[in-house]
Amino acid sequence: MAAVVDKRRDSLSQVAYDQIKTMILQKDLTPGQFINEAQLQALLGLGRTPVREAVLALAQAKLVHIHPRKGIEISRPTLKDIHDIFEIRSLLEPLILHQCFHQVDLQWAVDMRTLLLQHQDDEAGNAGQTAAPLIELDNEFHLKLVDTLHNQYASQLMRSLTEYLNLIRITAWRPSRYQVSNREHIDILNAILERRPEDACRLLSEHIQLSYQEAINTMIHCSF
């Protein structure tokens, strides 16, 4: 019986985590906003325990900060956060692609390019909603390339960055960047499919650097 109760509690905690994360990424909860557990319980229609466990998990993912006696603050990405995440990506991803270029699943590359082409004219006017398909495709693109290494630690590291990277995307990217980034992904895939490893790695490095510059420039002029 205890195991059943624990499983149900874990399930409700995951529901709470997913719903709060969605509210953050859709900007229903905005960077710098304070909220408390009682308000989240009312919004989600869930009890104290799953909401508290979800908040602790969100804090671990750096999507929120818990301030004793003050409340729960929705995270605001800093310039240092952006620098650190893109620094490790610029070291990790091109190196993996270079080492594992001939292990990339070509059928996946074809299918991914097809999906990206379907979204090449999308206008991400609301980064939390209309950009959601592009964010999901972006994550799938980069995670799949890292997974090609078949190194559990590299894959775990990339996934640990993804949640906070999504917050950076919806906070510090201009809508026009989504279309440009989409085209950059297509160019990388074309180089992979045409068996041009040096070009693919160079384009991937440039893509990460351009994304970094866009996030930094937008954050500098961003007002919360």
C-alpha positions as CSV (number, residue, x, y, z in Angstrom):
1,M,0.0,0.0,0.0
2,A,2.8,2.4,0.9
3,A,4.4,1.8,-2.5
4,V,1.1,2.7,-4.3
5,V,0.9,5.9,-2.3
6,D,4.5,6.8,-3.1
7,K,4.0,6.1,-6.8
8,R,0.8,8.3,-6.9
9,R,2.7,11.1,-5.0
10,D,5.6,10.9,-7.4
11,S,3.1,11.1,-10.3
12,L,1.4,14.2,-8.9
13,S,4.7,15.8,-8.3
14,Q,5.6,15.3,-11.9
15,V,2.3,16.7,-13.0
16,A,3.0,19.8,-10.8
17,Y,6.5,20.1,-12.2
18,D,5.4,20.0,-15.8
19,Q,2.5,22.4,-15.3
20,I,4.6,25.0,-13.4
21,K,7.4,24.7,-16.0
22,T,4.8,25.2,-18.8
23,M,3.6,28.4,-17.1
24,I,7.1,29.6,-16.8
25,L,8.0,28.9,-20.5
26,Q,4.7,30.4,-21.7
27,K,5.4,33.5,-19.5
28,D,2.2,33.0,-17.4
29,L,4.8,33.2,-14.6
30,T,7.3,35.9,-15.6
31,P,11.0,36.3,-14.7
32,G,11.4,38.0,-11.4
33,Q,7.9,37.3,-10.3
34,F,7.3,36.0,-6.8
35,I,4.7,33.4,-6.0
36,N,4.1,31.1,-3.0
37,E,3.2,27.5,-2.6
38,A,-0.4,28.3,-1.6
39,Q,-1.0,30.2,-4.8
40,L,0.5,27.4,-6.8
41,Q,-1.7,24.9,-5.1
42,A,-4.7,26.9,-6.0
43,L,-3.6,27.4,-9.6
44,L,-2.9,23.7,-10.1
45,G,-5.6,22.2,-7.9
46,L,-3.0,20.0,-6.2
47,G,-2.0,19.4,-2.6
48,R,0.9,20.8,-0.6
49,T,3.3,17.8,-1.0
50,P,3.4,17.4,-4.8
51,V,3.6,21.2,-5.2
52,R,6.5,21.4,-2.7
53,E,8.4,18.6,-4.3
54,A,7.8,20.1,-7.8
55,V,9.2,23.5,-6.5
56,L,12.3,21.8,-5.1
57,A,12.9,20.1,-8.5
58,L,12.4,23.3,-10.3
59,A,14.9,25.0,-8.0
60,Q,17.4,22.2,-8.8
61,A,16.9,22.9,-12.5
62,K,17.4,26.7,-11.7
63,L,14.0,27.6,-13.1
64,V,13.0,29.1,-9.7
65,H,14.8,30.4,-6.7
66,I,13.4,29.7,-3.2
67,H,13.7,32.6,-0.7
68,P,12.9,31.7,2.9
69,R,10.0,33.8,4.3
70,K,9.8,35.7,1.0
71,G,8.5,33.2,-1.6
72,I,9.4,31.5,-4.8
73,E,11.0,33.7,-7.5
74,I,10.8,32.8,-11.1
75,S,14.4,32.8,-12.4
76,R,15.9,35.6,-14.4
77,P,18.8,34.4,-16.6
78,T,22.0,36.3,-16.0
79,L,24.7,37.2,-18.4
80,K,27.0,34.7,-16.5
81,D,24.4,32.0,-16.9
82,I,24.2,32.5,-20.6
83,H,28.0,32.6,-20.9
84,D,28.6,29.5,-18.9
85,I,25.9,27.4,-20.8
86,F,27.0,28.4,-24.2
87,E,30.7,28.0,-23.3
88,I,30.2,24.3,-22.5
89,R,28.0,23.8,-25.5
90,S,30.6,25.3,-27.8
91,L,33.2,22.9,-26.4
92,L,31.0,19.8,-26.3
93,E,28.8,19.7,-29.3
94,P,31.2,20.4,-32.3
95,L,33.7,18.0,-30.8
96,I,31.1,15.2,-30.5
97,L,29.9,15.8,-34.1
98,H,33.5,15.7,-35.4
99,Q,34.2,12.4,-33.5
100,C,30.9,10.8,-34.4
101,F,30.1,12.3,-37.7
102,H,29.8,8.9,-39.5
103,Q,27.6,7.5,-36.8
104,V,24.8,10.2,-37.2
105,D,21.6,8.4,-38.3
106,L,21.0,9.7,-41.8
107,Q,17.3,8.8,-41.8
108,W,17.0,10.9,-38.6
109,A,18.8,13.8,-40.4
110,V,16.4,13.5,-43.4
111,D,13.3,13.4,-41.1
112,M,14.6,16.3,-39.0
113,R,15.3,18.4,-42.0
114,T,11.8,17.8,-43.3
115,L,10.3,18.9,-40.0
116,L,12.5,22.0,-39.9
117,L,11.5,22.9,-43.4
118,Q,7.9,22.7,-42.4
119,H,8.5,25.4,-39.8
120,Q,11.0,27.6,-41.7
121,D,8.4,30.4,-42.2
122,D,7.0,30.3,-38.6
123,E,6.8,33.6,-36.8
124,A,7.6,33.2,-33.2
125,G,5.8,36.3,-32.0
126,N,5.1,34.8,-28.6
127,A,8.2,32.9,-27.5
128,G,6.3,30.8,-25.0
129,Q,3.5,29.6,-27.3
130,T,4.0,30.0,-31.1
131,A,7.7,29.3,-30.7
132,A,7.1,26.0,-28.8
133,P,7.4,23.7,-31.8
134,L,10.7,25.4,-32.8
135,I,12.0,25.1,-29.2
136,E,11.1,21.4,-29.2
137,L,12.8,20.8,-32.5
138,D,15.8,22.8,-31.4
139,N,16.2,20.6,-28.3
140,E,15.7,17.4,-30.3
141,F,18.3,18.5,-32.9
142,H,21.0,19.2,-30.3
143,L,20.2,16.3,-28.0
144,K,20.3,13.8,-30.8
145,L,23.7,14.9,-32.0
146,V,25.1,14.6,-28.4
147,D,23.4,11.2,-28.0
148,T,25.4,10.0,-31.1
149,L,28.4,9.7,-28.8
150,H,26.6,7.1,-26.7
151,N,28.1,8.5,-23.6
152,Q,25.6,8.6,-20.7
153,Y,27.4,11.5,-18.9
154,A,27.5,13.7,-22.0
155,S,23.8,13.0,-22.7
156,Q,22.9,13.7,-19.0
157,L,24.9,16.9,-19.0
158,M,23.2,18.1,-22.2
159,R,19.8,17.3,-20.8
160,S,20.6,19.1,-17.5
161,L,21.3,22.2,-19.5
162,T,18.1,22.0,-21.7
163,E,15.6,23.1,-19.1
164,Y,17.5,26.3,-18.2
165,L,18.4,26.8,-21.9
166,N,14.7,26.9,-22.7
167,L,14.3,29.7,-20.1
168,I,17.1,31.6,-21.8
169,R,15.4,31.1,-25.2
170,I,12.0,32.5,-24.2
171,T,13.6,35.3,-22.1
172,A,16.6,36.5,-24.2
173,W,15.8,35.7,-27.9
174,R,14.1,38.0,-30.3
175,P,11.3,36.3,-32.3
176,S,13.3,36.7,-35.6
177,R,16.1,34.6,-34.2
178,Y,13.9,31.5,-34.3
179,Q,13.6,31.6,-38.1
180,V,17.4,32.2,-38.5
181,S,18.3,29.4,-36.1
182,N,15.9,27.1,-37.9
183,R,17.8,27.8,-41.2
184,E,21.1,27.2,-39.5
185,H,19.9,23.8,-38.3
186,I,18.9,23.0,-41.9
187,D,22.3,24.0,-43.2
188,I,24.1,21.8,-40.7
189,L,21.9,18.8,-41.7
190,N,22.6,19.5,-45.4
191,A,26.3,19.2,-44.6
192,I,25.8,16.0,-42.7
193,L,23.7,14.5,-45.5
194,E,26.2,15.6,-48.1
195,R,29.0,14.0,-46.0
196,R,30.9,17.2,-45.4
197,P,32.1,16.8,-41.8
198,E,34.4,19.9,-41.7
199,D,31.6,22.1,-42.9
200,A,29.0,20.5,-40.6
201,C,31.3,21.1,-37.5
202,R,32.1,24.6,-38.6
203,L,28.4,25.5,-39.1
204,L,27.5,24.0,-35.8
205,S,30.2,26.1,-34.0
206,E,29.0,29.2,-35.8
207,H,25.4,28.4,-34.9
208,I,26.1,28.1,-31.2
209,Q,28.2,31.3,-31.2
210,L,25.5,33.3,-33.0
211,S,22.9,32.0,-30.6
212,Y,25.1,33.1,-27.7
213,Q,25.6,36.5,-29.1
214,E,21.9,36.9,-29.8
215,A,21.0,35.9,-26.2
216,I,23.7,38.2,-24.7
217,N,22.7,41.2,-26.8
218,T,19.0,40.7,-26.1
219,M,19.6,40.3,-22.4
220,I,21.6,43.5,-22.2
221,H,18.6,45.4,-23.5
222,C,16.0,43.3,-21.8
223,S,13.8,44.8,-19.1
224,F,11.7,42.6,-16.8
